[in-house]
């Protein structure tokens, strides 16, 4: 199972700071497919201006191939000042 760590506004939307997904069972093979899955399951995610996904502590593009052993982070837009 892939371990997802959820930060900021994403945590409020998903209602948790972690999530486990069996990517093989869900037939999720890429970051883009994971993003589409999450937006279907948690439609409020689509209201965010952007959503970065990091895989194994590195930002990952949509075509990055995922494995069940990956550690994934959902990083919402960050504002500062």
Secondary structure in CASP SS format (residue, H / E / C, confidence):
PFRMAT SS
TARGET T0000
AUTHOR 0000-0000-0000
METHOD secondary structure of the structure
MODEL  1
X C 1.00
X E 1.00
X E 1.00
X E 1.00
X E 1.00
X E 1.00
X C 1.00
X H 1.00
X H 1.00
X H 1.00
X H 1.00
X H 1.00
X H 1.00
X H 1.00
X C 1.00
X C 1.00
X C 1.00
X E 1.00
X E 1.00
X E 1.00
X E 1.00
X C 1.00
X H 1.00
X H 1.00
X H 1.00
X H 1.00
X C 1.00
X C 1.00
X C 1.00
X E 1.00
X H 1.00
X H 1.00
X H 1.00
X H 1.00
X H 1.00
X H 1.00
X H 1.00
X H 1.00
X H 1.00
X H 1.00
X H 1.00
X C 1.00
X H 1.00
X H 1.00
X H 1.00
X H 1.00
X H 1.00
X C 1.00
X C 1.00
X C 1.00
X E 1.00
X E 1.00
X E 1.00
X E 1.00
X E 1.00
X C 1.00
X C 1.00
X E 1.00
X E 1.00
X C 1.00
X C 1.00
X C 1.00
X C 1.00
X C 1.00
X E 1.00
X C 1.00
X C 1.00
X C 1.00
X C 1.00
X C 1.00
X E 1.00
X E 1.00
X E 1.00
X E 1.00
X E 1.00
X E 1.00
X C 1.00
X C 1.00
X C 1.00
X C 1.00
X C 1.00
END
